[in-house]
Amino acid sequence: MINYISYLIGEVKDWRCAGIPLIALITCKGNSQYGENKCIVQSSYVNLNDKPFKELKAKRRNWVFGDHYCNPGPIQFYNFGRYFVNKTLVLEHENYNNYLKRIEEYCNKIKSSCRFGAHEDLLKAAVFGLESINKIIGIIDSDDKRLDN
């Protein structure tokens, strides 16, 4: 059994833990590089055009001369490692916190504009816009659930 956790970018309460039976990862090749009828776990390839690999490539020469190793160990909820985020996640999702901040700003603006006495057209526009966003989120959530199964 291989255990994994998804949605690590979000809050701890939003993380999803699961297990994958090892047998689900194995494929049997009739004529593989390891001989005939060998069961193997397929390799996972690195995309050489993604930000994490480009960052590694740019910094690997410096690593020959210095120690830049950083591993806080298991997830830390206190002290030093509390805010440590895996470098790959940072590079692949560098705008995540900016998006969250912008969403919060937009929501606050809508909330402050749509108070008692606001014009009905403004309220309609806010409702229709939020309903559209809600539908899009519902579609994305249903796709995520479909892919998880």
C-alpha positions as protocol buffer text, in pm:
chain_id: "A"
residue {
  index: 1
  type: MET
  ca { x: 0 y: 0 z: 0 }
}
residue {
  index: 2
  type: ILE
  ca { x: 133 y: 342 z: -96 }
}
residue {
  index: 3
  type: ASN
  ca { x: -5 y: 626 z: 114 }
}
residue {
  index: 4
  type: TYR
  ca { x: -40 y: 972 z: -27 }
}
residue {
  index: 5
  type: ILE
  ca { x: -185 y: 1311 z: 61 }
}
residue {
  index: 6
  type: SER
  ca { x: -336 y: 1549 z: -193 }
}
residue {
  index: 7
  type: TYR
  ca { x: -432 y: 1918 z: -178 }
}
residue {
  index: 8
  type: LEU
  ca { x: -118 y: 2000 z: 25 }
}
residue {
  index: 9
  type: ILE
  ca { x: -123 y: 2358 z: -100 }
}
residue {
  index: 10
  type: GLY
  ca { x: -432 y: 2440 z: 109 }
}
residue {
  index: 11
  type: GLU
  ca { x: -508 y: 2435 z: 478 }
}
residue {
  index: 12
  type: VAL
  ca { x: -441 y: 2116 z: 675 }
}
residue {
  index: 13
  type: LYS
  ca { x: -815 y: 2061 z: 722 }
}
residue {
  index: 14
  type: ASP
  ca { x: -853 y: 2041 z: 340 }
}
residue {
  index: 15
  type: TRP
  ca { x: -586 y: 1774 z: 287 }
}
residue {
  index: 16
  type: ARG
  ca { x: -708 y: 1442 z: 153 }
}
residue {
  index: 17
  type: CYS
  ca { x: -532 y: 1125 z: 262 }
}
residue {
  index: 18
  type: ALA
  ca { x: -560 y: 803 z: 67 }
}
residue {
  index: 19
  type: GLY
  ca { x: -384 y: 479 z: -9 }
}
residue {
  index: 20
  type: ILE
  ca { x: -307 y: 313 z: -339 }
}
residue {
  index: 21
  type: PRO
  ca { x: -258 y: -64 z: -352 }
}
residue {
  index: 22
  type: LEU
  ca { x: 87 y: -130 z: -494 }
}
residue {
  index: 23
  type: ILE
  ca { x: -60 y: -380 z: -738 }
}
residue {
  index: 24
  type: ALA
  ca { x: -251 y: -91 z: -905 }
}
residue {
  index: 25
  type: LEU
  ca { x: 80 y: 64 z: -1009 }
}
residue {
  index: 26
  type: ILE
  ca { x: 226 y: -250 z: -1162 }
}
residue {
  index: 27
  type: THR
  ca { x: 206 y: -337 z: -1530 }
}
residue {
  index: 28
  type: CYS
  ca { x: 318 y: -662 z: -1683 }
}
residue {
  index: 29
  type: LYS
  ca { x: 522 y: -623 z: -2000 }
}
residue {
  index: 30
  type: GLY
  ca { x: 543 y: -918 z: -2233 }
}
residue {
  index: 31
  type: ASN
  ca { x: 884 y: -824 z: -2359 }
}
residue {
  index: 32
  type: SER
  ca { x: 1038 y: -555 z: -2140 }
}
residue {
  index: 33
  type: GLN
  ca { x: 1394 y: -437 z: -2092 }
}
residue {
  index: 34
  type: TYR
  ca { x: 1408 y: -660 z: -1784 }
}
residue {
  index: 35
  type: GLY
  ca { x: 1331 y: -980 z: -1971 }
}
residue {
  index: 36
  type: GLU
  ca { x: 1012 y: -1158 z: -2063 }
}
residue {
  index: 37
  type: ASN
  ca { x: 687 y: -1123 z: -1866 }
}
residue {
  index: 38
  type: LYS
  ca { x: 828 y: -905 z: -1591 }
}
residue {
  index: 39
  type: CYS
  ca { x: 599 y: -695 z: -1375 }
}
residue {
  index: 40
  type: ILE
  ca { x: 729 y: -341 z: -1335 }
}
residue {
  index: 41
  type: VAL
  ca { x: 620 y: -6 z: -1195 }
}
residue {
  index: 42
  type: GLN
  ca { x: 620 y: 244 z: -1480 }
}
residue {
  index: 43
  type: SER
  ca { x: 871 y: 527 z: -1457 }
}
residue {
  index: 44
  type: SER
  ca { x: 748 y: 880 z: -1402 }
}
residue {
  index: 45
  type: TYR
  ca { x: 918 y: 1121 z: -1634 }
}
residue {
  index: 46
  type: VAL
  ca { x: 1026 y: 1476 z: -1549 }
}
residue {
  index: 47
  type: ASN
  ca { x: 907 y: 1750 z: -1781 }
}
residue {
  index: 48
  type: LEU
  ca { x: 1223 y: 1938 z: -1876 }
}
residue {
  index: 49
  type: ASN
  ca { x: 1023 y: 2251 z: -1958 }
}
residue {
  index: 50
  type: ASP
  ca { x: 857 y: 2287 z: -1616 }
}
residue {
  index: 51
  type: LYS
  ca { x: 974 y: 2544 z: -1364 }
}
residue {
  index: 52
  type: PRO
  ca { x: 1106 y: 2295 z: -1104 }
}
residue {
  index: 53
  type: PHE
  ca { x: 1353 y: 2138 z: -1351 }
}
residue {
  index: 54
  type: LYS
  ca { x: 1462 y: 2476 z: -1488 }
}
residue {
  index: 55
  type: GLU
  ca { x: 1527 y: 2595 z: -1131 }
}
residue {
  index: 56
  type: LEU
  ca { x: 1729 y: 2280 z: -1059 }
}
residue {
  index: 57
  type: LYS
  ca { x: 1928 y: 2323 z: -1379 }
}
residue {
  index: 58
  type: ALA
  ca { x: 2005 y: 2688 z: -1300 }
}
residue {
  index: 59
  type: LYS
  ca { x: 2131 y: 2611 z: -948 }
}
residue {
  index: 60
  type: ARG
  ca { x: 2302 y: 2273 z: -982 }
}
residue {
  index: 61
  type: ARG
  ca { x: 2645 y: 2423 z: -1059 }
}
residue {
  index: 62
  type: ASN
  ca { x: 2638 y: 2611 z: -724 }
}
residue {
  index: 63
  type: TRP
  ca { x: 2557 y: 2289 z: -541 }
}
residue {
  index: 64
  type: VAL
  ca { x: 2891 y: 2141 z: -643 }
}
residue {
  index: 65
  type: PHE
  ca { x: 3071 y: 2393 z: -422 }
}
residue {
  index: 66
  type: GLY
  ca { x: 2830 y: 2447 z: -134 }
}
residue {
  index: 67
  type: ASP
  ca { x: 2588 y: 2264 z: 91 }
}
residue {
  index: 68
  type: HIS
  ca { x: 2236 y: 2386 z: 14 }
}
residue {
  index: 69
  type: TYR
  ca { x: 2051 y: 2084 z: 149 }
}
residue {
  index: 70
  type: CYS
  ca { x: 1729 y: 2164 z: 334 }
}
residue {
  index: 71
  type: ASN
  ca { x: 1502 y: 1896 z: 474 }
}
residue {
  index: 72
  type: PRO
  ca { x: 1294 y: 1986 z: 779 }
}
residue {
  index: 73
  type: GLY
  ca { x: 1186 y: 1623 z: 813 }
}
residue {
  index: 74
  type: PRO
  ca { x: 820 y: 1541 z: 874 }
}
residue {
  index: 75
  type: ILE
  ca { x: 566 y: 1820 z: 850 }
}
residue {
  index: 76
  type: GLN
  ca { x: 629 y: 2072 z: 1124 }
}
residue {
  index: 77
  type: PHE
  ca { x: 332 y: 2247 z: 1281 }
}
residue {
  index: 78
  type: TYR
  ca { x: 542 y: 2466 z: 1514 }
}
residue {
  index: 79
  type: ASN
  ca { x: 867 y: 2665 z: 1509 }
}
residue {
  index: 80
  type: PHE
  ca { x: 1114 y: 2655 z: 1216 }
}
residue {
  index: 81
  type: GLY
  ca { x: 936 y: 2428 z: 970 }
}
residue {
  index: 82
  type: ARG
  ca { x: 590 y: 2567 z: 1028 }
}
residue {
  index: 83
  type: TYR
  ca { x: 585 y: 2767 z: 703 }
}
residue {
  index: 84
  type: PHE
  ca { x: 828 y: 2556 z: 502 }
}
residue {
  index: 85
  type: VAL
  ca { x: 682 y: 2456 z: 166 }
}
residue {
  index: 86
  type: ASN
  ca { x: 834 y: 2207 z: -73 }
}
residue {
  index: 87
  type: LYS
  ca { x: 1031 y: 2392 z: -346 }
}
residue {
  index: 88
  type: THR
  ca { x: 852 y: 2204 z: -625 }
}
residue {
  index: 89
  type: LEU
  ca { x: 514 y: 2316 z: -492 }
}
residue {
  index: 90
  type: VAL
  ca { x: 638 y: 2674 z: -462 }
}
residue {
  index: 91
  type: LEU
  ca { x: 758 y: 2679 z: -823 }
}
residue {
  index: 92
  type: GLU
  ca { x: 457 y: 2503 z: -972 }
}
residue {
  index: 93
  type: HIS
  ca { x: 206 y: 2711 z: -776 }
}
residue {
  index: 94
  type: GLU
  ca { x: 389 y: 3039 z: -723 }
}
residue {
  index: 95
  type: ASN
  ca { x: 79 y: 3253 z: -780 }
}
residue {
  index: 96
  type: TYR
  ca { x: -145 y: 3054 z: -545 }
}
residue {
  index: 97
  type: ASN
  ca { x: -130 y: 3296 z: -251 }
}
residue {
  index: 98
  type: ASN
  ca { x: -168 y: 3594 z: -485 }
}
residue {
  index: 99
  type: TYR
  ca { x: -485 y: 3442 z: -628 }
}
residue {
  index: 100
  type: LEU
  ca { x: -624 y: 3379 z: -280 }
}
residue {
  index: 101
  type: LYS
  ca { x: -551 y: 3738 z: -180 }
}
residue {
  index: 102
  type: ARG
  ca { x: -718 y: 3876 z: -494 }
}
residue {
  index: 103
  type: ILE
  ca { x: -1024 y: 3657 z: -439 }
}
residue {
  index: 104
  type: GLU
  ca { x: -1052 y: 3781 z: -82 }
}
residue {
  index: 105
  type: GLU
  ca { x: -1021 y: 4143 z: -200 }
}
residue {
  index: 106
  type: TYR
  ca { x: -1294 y: 4093 z: -463 }
}
residue {
  index: 107
  type: CYS
  ca { x: -1524 y: 3927 z: -210 }
}
residue {
  index: 108
  type: ASN
  ca { x: -1472 y: 4212 z: 37 }
}
residue {
  index: 109
  type: LYS
  ca { x: -1545 y: 4468 z: -236 }
}
residue {
  index: 110
  type: ILE
  ca { x: -1866 y: 4288 z: -334 }
}
residue {
  index: 111
  type: LYS
  ca { x: -1967 y: 4260 z: 32 }
}
residue {
  index: 112
  type: SER
  ca { x: -1910 y: 4631 z: 100 }
}
residue {
  index: 113
  type: SER
  ca { x: -2082 y: 4743 z: -224 }
}
residue {
  index: 114
  type: CYS
  ca { x: -2391 y: 4527 z: -183 }
}
residue {
  index: 115
  type: ARG
  ca { x: -2529 y: 4670 z: 140 }
}
residue {
  index: 116
  type: PHE
  ca { x: -2877 y: 4799 z: 211 }
}
residue {
  index: 117
  type: GLY
  ca { x: -2959 y: 5083 z: -27 }
}
residue {
  index: 118
  type: ALA
  ca { x: -2742 y: 4956 z: -314 }
}
residue {
  index: 119
  type: HIS
  ca { x: -2898 y: 4983 z: -660 }
}
residue {
  index: 120
  type: GLU
  ca { x: -3088 y: 4672 z: -765 }
}
residue {
  index: 121
  type: ASP
  ca { x: -2886 y: 4642 z: -1090 }
}
residue {
  index: 122
  type: LEU
  ca { x: -2566 y: 4620 z: -885 }
}
residue {
  index: 123
  type: LEU
  ca { x: -2719 y: 4346 z: -670 }
}
residue {
  index: 124
  type: LYS
  ca { x: -2836 y: 4153 z: -980 }
}
residue {
  index: 125
  type: ALA
  ca { x: -2491 y: 4180 z: -1139 }
}
residue {
  index: 126
  type: ALA
  ca { x: -2328 y: 4053 z: -819 }
}
residue {
  index: 127
  type: VAL
  ca { x: -2575 y: 3762 z: -786 }
}
residue {
  index: 128
  type: PHE
  ca { x: -2543 y: 3654 z: -1151 }
}
residue {
  index: 129
  type: GLY
  ca { x: -2165 y: 3681 z: -1141 }
}
residue {
  index: 130
  type: LEU
  ca { x: -2140 y: 3478 z: -820 }
}
residue {
  index: 131
  type: GLU
  ca { x: -2386 y: 3217 z: -953 }
}
residue {
  index: 132
  type: SER
  ca { x: -2163 y: 3176 z: -1261 }
}
residue {
  index: 133
  type: ILE
  ca { x: -1856 y: 3133 z: -1043 }
}
residue {
  index: 134
  type: ASN
  ca { x: -2044 y: 2884 z: -825 }
}
residue {
  index: 135
  type: LYS
  ca { x: -2141 y: 2678 z: -1134 }
}
residue {
  index: 136
  type: ILE
  ca { x: -1781 y: 2675 z: -1256 }
}
residue {
  index: 137
  type: ILE
  ca { x: -1659 y: 2562 z: -913 }
}
residue {
  index: 138
  type: GLY
  ca { x: -1926 y: 2288 z: -912 }
}
residue {
  index: 139
  type: ILE
  ca { x: -1808 y: 2162 z: -1251 }
}
residue {
  index: 140
  type: ILE
  ca { x: -1445 y: 2158 z: -1141 }
}
residue {
  index: 141
  type: ASP
  ca { x: -1533 y: 1982 z: -813 }
}
residue {
  index: 142
  type: SER
  ca { x: -1736 y: 1715 z: -997 }
}
residue {
  index: 143
  type: ASP
  ca { x: -1444 y: 1658 z: -1237 }
}
residue {
  index: 144
  type: ASP
  ca { x: -1204 y: 1623 z: -942 }
}
residue {
  index: 145
  type: LYS
  ca { x: -1435 y: 1373 z: -771 }
}
residue {
  index: 146
  type: ARG
  ca { x: -1476 y: 1180 z: -1097 }
}
residue {
  index: 147
  type: LEU
  ca { x: -1097 y: 1162 z: -1139 }
}
residue {
  index: 148
  type: ASP
  ca { x: -1048 y: 1054 z: -775 }
}
residue {
  index: 149
  type: ASN
  ca { x: -1275 y: 751 z: -833 }
}
